[in-house]
Amino acid sequence: MKRLALYALLSLATPAAAQPVASFDWFEYRGGDAVDRANQPTPDQYRNPILQGFYPDPSVTRVGKDFYLVTSTFSYFPGIPVFRSRDLVSWAQIGNAIDRPGQLDFKQLGLSRGVFAPTIQAKAGTFYILNTCVDCGGNFVITAKNPAGPWSDPVWLPDLEGGIDPSLFFDDDGKTWILNNGPPEGEPQYQGHRAIWIQQFDLKALKTIGPRKLLVNGGVDFSKKPIWIEGPHIFRKDGYYYLSCAEGGTAEGHSQVILRSKSVTGPYEPNPANPILTQRGLPGDRENPITSAGHAQLVTTPDGKWWATFLAVRPYKGDFYSTGRETFLMPVRWENGWPRITDPGQVVPWMATRPALPVQPAPPVPINGAFAVRDEFDGTKLPPYWMMLRNPRTDWFRLEGGALKLQARDVGLGDNANPSFLTRRQQHQNATAETVVRFTPAKDGDRAGLAVFQNDDYWIFVGLKRVDGKLAVVVDQREGPTASAQGKTIAGVDADTFGIAEGQPLALRIEVRGNAYAFSYARLLGNPDAPMLAWRPLTQLTTDALTTKTAGGFVGSTFGLFAGRAK
C-alpha cells in the first residue's frame, strides 16, 4: 500500500478549477496563563504539566538512557504521538505510530472513539505499542525497531474482545503476559463494573496463548462498587508483582490504585492506603486547581529512582476545561513496601524538583509554560503535531511556494468525516491563533479560514465565505448535535466594505480567555510581508460549549485551518 503520512508532501487529485483551493501563508499559535507567570521554575525545577494540551492517557517506558512516551488521540489522524526524552522533562515528538491510512480505519466514528490509551514497551531491540481501536477493530499490537517509525500494521488480539487498555509484562523467567480491562465474569453488577484480566502472550508470534485469568473484579473494594478499573500495568520489585490501575473514571473521581502479589497471576492484595494518586475530595474553590488525576504509569531512572506520568486537567472554572486531559509528572516514593505519588489531601504541584538526570536542551517545539509557535509552511512537510479528523480518503492538501494549500471539498466540520481541516492542540486556557488566508469561493456557501474545534458538534469558524453572491467575512458556529452540521452564521460583514477582494490576503484571529472568545480580521497591504491594518472585531461570545463537560468525549479543543465547499 502507498505510504501516505500526514506530514508528507501531498498533491491535489482534482483540478483547482473544479474545487477551489484556499492558500494559507502562515499559522501562529501563542498562549500564556496566569499560573505560568506565577510559577517560574528554577534550574533545578520542572513545570507541570510536562505536556500541555490534549495529551491524555500517557504511557512511558525507558530503554537505556532514553524515555519514550505515547498518548491517546482517538479519531484524530495521524494517531498516537511518540515522544522521546532523557530527563523526563524535555520531550520532543519524534513521530506518530499511526501515520498510514491503511493501518486503521476511523470510518465516520465520533471523535472520541478510535485509539484509546496506548502503552509503549520494549524488549530486545523491538518496541511494542498495544492499543484498542474502539469501534474500529478492537485490541491490537504494532511493532517497530525505531520508535520514530515506521510502525507495523496492526496484529489483532481477538481474545481481548470487549476489553481496552492492553499492556505487556516481561517476567524474569522469559514469559510475557498481557493485561487488559475487560467485562467481569457474568453480568455486570452495576454501571462501570469492569475487571482486570491476564493471559500469557507469545512475543514471537504476537498472539495470546493459554487461559485468561481474572485478577481484579470491580476494583480494590468491591463492596463500594468501584467503577472503571482500567489502564493496568504490572512491574516487579523486591519479590512482589505490583499491579497498578486507574480507578474511578476519568472525571473528578479519578485515581490510581495499586495491588501486589507473590505470583504474577495472583491473588493480588490491595494497598491498604489506596489510592496512591488522586485529587478528589479537595476543596473545589482552591486557587488554580488541578483535577481528575489518574491513569499513571511508573518508570525508573537509570539510578533507580521512581517517577510517574499521569493525566490530569486544568479547569478554568468548576469542571470546565477546553485544553483537554494533559500529561503530568511526579516523583514516586516507597513506604512500607508500597509506592505513593500523592499523600491524602496533597495537591499536584505546578512545580517540583527535577529528576537527578542530565538536563536536556529545550525541545524544538515548546511543550509547556507560556510560548508561541509559528508555522511558515516553507518546508516539504508539516511538523508531526498537526492532525486531521479521521483517515484521509484523498490527497487534499499540499505545501507549495511557502504556503499551505487546502482543497475546498464538500465535507464540512460537522460531517463526522475527513474535511479539509488541519489542526493543532489548544495548550493554554488563554490562547490566540492567527493566520493569513487567500481564497476565491466558487459559489454560495464556499468558505475558508480559521476554526476552534472541540468535536464535530461543537466548533466555531471565522473566515471568508460567499453569501448571496458576495464575499463576506463571517463567524459560523455549531453548538450541539441537533444544530445544522454546517453551523449558523452569528456575525459577518461584506468584504468589499473594507476593500477585501477575492484571492487577496486576509488575516484572521481567534482569542480565547477561559470561556470568552473573540474573533477578528485585518486586511494586509499587498504582499504577505507588507504591514497589516488594524484588527477589526467581528464578534465576541462566552460559551462553555467547547469543553468536555458540555460536549462530552475525551478530547481537547484544537485550532485549525479549514476549507469547505457548499454541498
JOGIMO-V881167 format. One record per residue. N is the residue number from 1. PHI is phi in whole degrees, 0 to 359 (NA if undefined). NEAR is the number of other C-alpha atoms within 12 Angstrom. Layout:
# JOGIMO-V881167
n=N phi=PHI near=NEAR
n=N phi=PHI near=NEAR
This chain:
# JOGIMO-V881167
n=1 phi=NA near=9
n=2 phi=299 near=10
n=3 phi=284 near=19
n=4 phi=227 near=27
n=5 phi=279 near=35
n=6 phi=303 near=41
n=7 phi=269 near=30
n=8 phi=280 near=24
n=9 phi=281 near=25
n=10 phi=253 near=25
n=11 phi=245 near=21
n=12 phi=282 near=26
n=13 phi=270 near=19
n=14 phi=242 near=18
n=15 phi=303 near=15
n=16 phi=300 near=23
n=17 phi=294 near=14
n=18 phi=279 near=17
n=19 phi=227 near=30
n=20 phi=304 near=34
n=21 phi=243 near=38
n=22 phi=265 near=46
n=23 phi=244 near=43
n=24 phi=244 near=44
n=25 phi=289 near=36
n=26 phi=194 near=37
n=27 phi=219 near=38
n=28 phi=233 near=32
n=29 phi=243 near=36
n=30 phi=213 near=34
n=31 phi=200 near=36
n=32 phi=190 near=28
n=33 phi=247 near=28
n=34 phi=302 near=20
n=35 phi=294 near=28
n=36 phi=294 near=25
n=37 phi=289 near=15
n=38 phi=280 near=16
n=39 phi=235 near=23
n=40 phi=256 near=21
n=41 phi=293 near=22
n=42 phi=281 near=12
n=43 phi=303 near=17
n=44 phi=261 near=18
n=45 phi=239 near=26
n=46 phi=233 near=35
n=47 phi=245 near=36
n=48 phi=263 near=38
n=49 phi=288 near=45
n=50 phi=285 near=43
n=51 phi=231 near=46
n=52 phi=276 near=40
n=53 phi=93 near=43
n=54 phi=291 near=46
n=55 phi=228 near=48
n=56 phi=268 near=44
n=57 phi=55 near=47
n=58 phi=291 near=44
n=59 phi=236 near=48
n=60 phi=230 near=42
n=61 phi=214 near=43
n=62 phi=238 near=31
n=63 phi=232 near=26
n=64 phi=64 near=17
n=65 phi=266 near=20
n=66 phi=258 near=28
n=67 phi=254 near=36
n=68 phi=234 near=40
n=69 phi=220 near=54
n=70 phi=229 near=47
n=71 phi=220 near=46
n=72 phi=286 near=49
n=73 phi=225 near=50
n=74 phi=58 near=44
n=75 phi=260 near=42
n=76 phi=280 near=54
n=77 phi=226 near=45
n=78 phi=293 near=43
n=79 phi=247 near=44
n=80 phi=57 near=49
n=81 phi=296 near=46
n=82 phi=245 near=44
n=83 phi=245 near=40
n=84 phi=230 near=32
n=85 phi=208 near=33
n=86 phi=243 near=29
n=87 phi=228 near=33
n=88 phi=68 near=49
n=89 phi=242 near=46
n=90 phi=264 near=36
n=91 phi=247 near=34
n=92 phi=240 near=35
n=93 phi=284 near=32
n=94 phi=252 near=27
n=95 phi=167 near=32
n=96 phi=226 near=40
n=97 phi=289 near=47
n=98 phi=254 near=51
n=99 phi=233 near=39
n=100 phi=237 near=32
n=101 phi=303 near=32
n=102 phi=282 near=24
n=103 phi=291 near=33
n=104 phi=220 near=39
n=105 phi=237 near=35
n=106 phi=277 near=39
n=107 phi=50 near=28
n=108 phi=242 near=26
n=109 phi=293 near=26
n=110 phi=304 near=32
n=111 phi=295 near=42
n=112 phi=262 near=35
n=113 phi=258 near=34
n=114 phi=74 near=40
n=115 phi=270 near=49
n=116 phi=259 near=43
n=117 phi=31 near=49
n=118 phi=284 near=48
n=119 phi=236 near=48
n=120 phi=241 near=45
n=121 phi=214 near=40
n=122 phi=213 near=32
n=123 phi=202 near=24
n=124 phi=53 near=15
n=125 phi=84 near=14
n=126 phi=243 near=21
n=127 phi=260 near=32
n=128 phi=235 near=44
n=129 phi=242 near=49
n=130 phi=254 near=48
n=131 phi=198 near=50
n=132 phi=236 near=44
n=133 phi=264 near=43
n=134 phi=290 near=32
n=135 phi=70 near=26
n=136 phi=215 near=27
n=137 phi=133 near=28
n=138 phi=98 near=32
n=139 phi=273 near=41
n=140 phi=206 near=42
n=141 phi=229 near=43
n=142 phi=235 near=36
n=143 phi=227 near=32
n=144 phi=202 near=29
n=145 phi=276 near=19
n=146 phi=241 near=22
n=147 phi=297 near=37
n=148 phi=286 near=27
n=149 phi=104 near=28
n=150 phi=284 near=24
n=151 phi=263 near=34
n=152 phi=290 near=30
n=153 phi=292 near=26
n=154 phi=295 near=31
n=155 phi=254 near=28
n=156 phi=278 near=27
n=157 phi=240 near=33
n=158 phi=295 near=19
n=159 phi=295 near=28
n=160 phi=266 near=38
n=161 phi=308 near=25
n=162 phi=86 near=25
n=163 phi=251 near=38
n=164 phi=218 near=42
n=165 phi=60 near=47
n=166 phi=288 near=48
n=167 phi=209 near=48
n=168 phi=252 near=43
n=169 phi=229 near=39
n=170 phi=262 near=27
n=171 phi=276 near=24
n=172 phi=293 near=14
n=173 phi=275 near=9
n=174 phi=94 near=15
n=175 phi=280 near=19
n=176 phi=242 near=31
n=177 phi=237 near=35
n=178 phi=241 near=49
n=179 phi=246 near=45
n=180 phi=195 near=50
n=181 phi=281 near=44
n=182 phi=207 near=38
n=183 phi=297 near=30
n=184 phi=287 near=30
n=185 phi=291 near=19
n=186 phi=73 near=13
n=187 phi=281 near=13
n=188 phi=303 near=20
n=189 phi=272 near=20
n=190 phi=193 near=18
n=191 phi=296 near=17
n=192 phi=89 near=26
n=193 phi=286 near=33
n=194 phi=228 near=40
n=195 phi=214 near=41
n=196 phi=248 near=46
n=197 phi=240 near=44
n=198 phi=224 near=38
n=199 phi=204 near=32
n=200 phi=289 near=30
n=201 phi=227 near=30
n=202 phi=273 near=20
n=203 phi=289 near=28
n=204 phi=284 near=17
n=205 phi=274 near=13
n=206 phi=56 near=25
n=207 phi=213 near=26
n=208 phi=285 near=31
n=209 phi=221 near=23
n=210 phi=74 near=15
n=211 phi=284 near=16
n=212 phi=269 near=23
n=213 phi=231 near=28
n=214 phi=283 near=27
n=215 phi=259 near=41
n=216 phi=223 near=44
n=217 phi=255 near=36
n=218 phi=86 near=35
n=219 phi=162 near=42
n=220 phi=285 near=39
n=221 phi=218 near=25
n=222 phi=299 near=23
n=223 phi=296 near=13
n=224 phi=264 near=14
n=225 phi=51 near=22
n=226 phi=294 near=31
n=227 phi=246 near=35
n=228 phi=52 near=43
n=229 phi=293 near=46
n=230 phi=197 near=49
n=231 phi=57 near=50
n=232 phi=284 near=47
n=233 phi=220 near=47
n=234 phi=247 near=41
n=235 phi=221 near=35
n=236 phi=240 near=26
n=237 phi=203 near=24
n=238 phi=52 near=14
n=239 phi=83 near=15
n=240 phi=250 near=24
n=241 phi=265 near=30
n=242 phi=255 near=35
n=243 phi=249 near=48
n=244 phi=252 near=49
n=245 phi=219 near=51
n=246 phi=278 near=48
n=247 phi=209 near=46
n=248 phi=103 near=37
n=249 phi=80 near=31
n=250 phi=266 near=42
n=251 phi=267 near=36
n=252 phi=293 near=31
n=253 phi=274 near=27
n=254 phi=300 near=37
n=255 phi=198 near=42
n=256 phi=237 near=48
n=257 phi=237 near=45
n=258 phi=217 near=45
n=259 phi=226 near=40
n=260 phi=213 near=34
n=261 phi=204 near=28
n=262 phi=275 near=19
n=263 phi=235 near=20
n=264 phi=298 near=36
n=265 phi=264 near=31
n=266 phi=89 near=24
n=267 phi=284 near=21
n=268 phi=257 near=26
n=269 phi=258 near=27
n=270 phi=281 near=31
n=271 phi=299 near=27
n=272 phi=295 near=19
n=273 phi=253 near=24
n=274 phi=299 near=28
n=275 phi=278 near=38
n=276 phi=269 near=43
n=277 phi=207 near=48
n=278 phi=190 near=40
n=279 phi=237 near=37
n=280 phi=288 near=34
n=281 phi=84 near=20
n=282 phi=278 near=22
n=283 phi=303 near=17
n=284 phi=290 near=19
n=285 phi=262 near=15
n=286 phi=293 near=16
n=287 phi=285 near=19
n=288 phi=48 near=25
n=289 phi=289 near=30
n=290 phi=247 near=41
n=291 phi=230 near=44
n=292 phi=61 near=44
n=293 phi=284 near=50
n=294 phi=169 near=53
n=295 phi=54 near=51
n=296 phi=267 near=52
n=297 phi=224 near=51
n=298 phi=268 near=46
n=299 phi=213 near=40
n=300 phi=254 near=31
n=301 phi=273 near=29
n=302 phi=303 near=22
n=303 phi=267 near=14
n=304 phi=90 near=18
n=305 phi=280 near=20
n=306 phi=251 near=29
n=307 phi=222 near=36
n=308 phi=222 near=39
n=309 phi=263 near=43
n=310 phi=199 near=51
n=311 phi=260 near=50
n=312 phi=200 near=51
n=313 phi=228 near=51
n=314 phi=239 near=43
n=315 phi=290 near=36
n=316 phi=273 near=32
n=317 phi=193 near=24
n=318 phi=47 near=25
n=319 phi=251 near=29
n=320 phi=259 near=32
n=321 phi=210 near=45
n=322 phi=251 near=51
n=323 phi=276 near=47
n=324 phi=79 near=48
n=325 phi=272 near=49
n=326 phi=242 near=47
n=327 phi=259 near=47
n=328 phi=243 near=50
n=329 phi=223 near=47
n=330 phi=214 near=43
n=331 phi=288 near=36
n=332 phi=246 near=28
n=333 phi=243 near=23
n=334 phi=249 near=19
n=335 phi=226 near=14
n=336 phi=54 near=11
n=337 phi=84 near=22
n=338 phi=232 near=31
n=339 phi=279 near=38
n=340 phi=217 near=32
n=341 phi=253 near=40
n=342 phi=240 near=33
n=343 phi=283 near=25
n=344 phi=305 near=19
n=345 phi=84 near=16
n=346 phi=279 near=21
n=347 phi=275 near=29
n=348 phi=294 near=37
n=349 phi=281 near=30
n=350 phi=287 near=31
n=351 phi=223 near=29
n=352 phi=205 near=25
n=353 phi=291 near=23
n=354 phi=296 near=28
n=355 phi=300 near=32
n=356 phi=280 near=24
n=357 phi=229 near=24
n=358 phi=304 near=20
n=359 phi=294 near=20
n=360 phi=264 near=23
n=361 phi=299 near=16
n=362 phi=300 near=19
n=363 phi=295 near=23
n=364 phi=297 near=17
n=365 phi=243 near=26
n=366 phi=302 near=27
n=367 phi=238 near=38
n=368 phi=201 near=40
n=369 phi=76 near=35
n=370 phi=280 near=27
n=371 phi=198 near=25
n=372 phi=224 near=24
n=373 phi=228 near=27
n=374 phi=240 near=24
n=375 phi=258 near=32
n=376 phi=270 near=26
n=377 phi=60 near=29
n=378 phi=254 near=22
n=379 phi=257 near=19
n=380 phi=257 near=20
n=381 phi=206 near=25
n=382 phi=278 near=35
n=383 phi=300 near=32
n=384 phi=288 near=33
n=385 phi=275 near=40
n=386 phi=283 near=35
n=387 phi=224 near=38
n=388 phi=227 near=44
n=389 phi=272 near=48
n=390 phi=66 near=44
n=391 phi=290 near=39
n=392 phi=286 near=34
n=393 phi=258 near=26
n=394 phi=223 near=23
n=395 phi=271 near=29
n=396 phi=236 near=40
n=397 phi=219 near=43
n=398 phi=208 near=33
n=399 phi=256 near=33
n=400 phi=205 near=25
n=401 phi=60 near=16
n=402 phi=74 near=21
n=403 phi=220 near=31
n=404 phi=261 near=42
n=405 phi=244 near=40
n=406 phi=246 near=42
n=407 phi=283 near=43
n=408 phi=280 near=44
n=409 phi=248 near=40
n=410 phi=273 near=28
n=411 phi=237 near=33
n=412 phi=264 near=35
n=413 phi=295 near=48
n=414 phi=256 near=39
n=415 phi=263 near=32
n=416 phi=51 near=29
n=417 phi=219 near=31
n=418 phi=237 near=39
n=419 phi=289 near=40
n=420 phi=282 near=46
n=421 phi=217 near=48
n=422 phi=245 near=44
n=423 phi=214 near=39
n=424 phi=223 near=41
n=425 phi=289 near=42
n=426 phi=280 near=50
n=427 phi=244 near=44
n=428 phi=221 near=46
n=429 phi=293 near=41
n=430 phi=246 near=34
n=431 phi=215 near=38
n=432 phi=224 near=40
n=433 phi=236 near=42
n=434 phi=223 near=41
n=435 phi=203 near=42
n=436 phi=236 near=42
n=437 phi=240 near=44
n=438 phi=233 near=41
n=439 phi=204 near=42
n=440 phi=239 near=39
n=441 phi=293 near=40
n=442 phi=269 near=32
n=443 phi=206 near=24
n=444 phi=304 near=20
n=445 phi=97 near=35
n=446 phi=296 near=39
n=447 phi=206 near=53
n=448 phi=204 near=55
n=449 phi=167 near=55
n=450 phi=245 near=53
n=451 phi=223 near=52
n=452 phi=253 near=49
n=453 phi=227 near=43
n=454 phi=257 near=47
n=455 phi=204 near=47
n=456 phi=300 near=47
n=457 phi=265 near=35
n=458 phi=224 near=43
n=459 phi=199 near=42
n=460 phi=222 near=49
n=461 phi=242 near=49
n=462 phi=228 near=51
n=463 phi=169 near=54
n=464 phi=275 near=53
n=465 phi=206 near=46
n=466 phi=274 near=32
n=467 phi=229 near=23
n=468 phi=52 near=14
n=469 phi=80 near=16
n=470 phi=241 near=27
n=471 phi=282 near=34
n=472 phi=224 near=39
n=473 phi=253 near=48
n=474 phi=230 near=38
n=475 phi=242 near=40
n=476 phi=250 near=39
n=477 phi=225 near=37
n=478 phi=244 near=34
n=479 phi=226 near=32
n=480 phi=120 near=26
n=481 phi=293 near=22
n=482 phi=272 near=13
n=483 phi=283 near=18
n=484 phi=304 near=21
n=485 phi=298 near=27
n=486 phi=273 near=35
n=487 phi=77 near=28
n=488 phi=234 near=23
n=489 phi=282 near=28
n=490 phi=251 near=21
n=491 phi=197 near=26
n=492 phi=182 near=30
n=493 phi=221 near=29
n=494 phi=292 near=24
n=495 phi=294 near=29
n=496 phi=291 near=17
n=497 phi=302 near=14
n=498 phi=244 near=21
n=499 phi=73 near=22
n=500 phi=265 near=32
n=501 phi=250 near=28
n=502 phi=301 near=28
n=503 phi=80 near=26
n=504 phi=266 near=29
n=505 phi=290 near=39
n=506 phi=227 near=47
n=507 phi=274 near=44
n=508 phi=232 near=45
n=509 phi=217 near=43
n=510 phi=237 near=45
n=511 phi=243 near=38
n=512 phi=233 near=41
n=513 phi=230 near=28
n=514 phi=70 near=35
n=515 phi=246 near=29
n=516 phi=255 near=23
n=517 phi=242 near=35
n=518 phi=231 near=34
n=519 phi=236 near=39
n=520 phi=220 near=37
n=521 phi=214 near=40
n=522 phi=209 near=31
n=523 phi=267 near=33
n=524 phi=265 near=28
n=525 phi=264 near=20
n=526 phi=87 near=18
n=527 phi=283 near=17
n=528 phi=299 near=24
n=529 phi=270 near=12
n=530 phi=284 near=12
n=531 phi=298 near=16
n=532 phi=259 near=20
n=533 phi=290 near=20
n=534 phi=300 near=17
n=535 phi=295 near=21
n=536 phi=248 near=23
n=537 phi=286 near=25
n=538 phi=262 near=31
n=539 phi=194 near=28
n=540 phi=230 near=23
n=541 phi=208 near=23
n=542 phi=243 near=17
n=543 phi=206 near=26
n=544 phi=260 near=31
n=545 phi=291 near=34
n=546 phi=265 near=43
n=547 phi=237 near=42
n=548 phi=298 near=32
n=549 phi=302 near=28
n=550 phi=268 near=25
n=551 phi=277 near=32
n=552 phi=76 near=30
n=553 phi=82 near=30
n=554 phi=231 near=41
n=555 phi=259 near=45
n=556 phi=253 near=48
n=557 phi=289 near=44
n=558 phi=228 near=46
n=559 phi=249 near=47
n=560 phi=206 near=47
n=561 phi=250 near=51
n=562 phi=226 near=50
n=563 phi=223 near=46
n=564 phi=221 near=44
n=565 phi=245 near=34
n=566 phi=298 near=25
n=567 phi=278 near=18
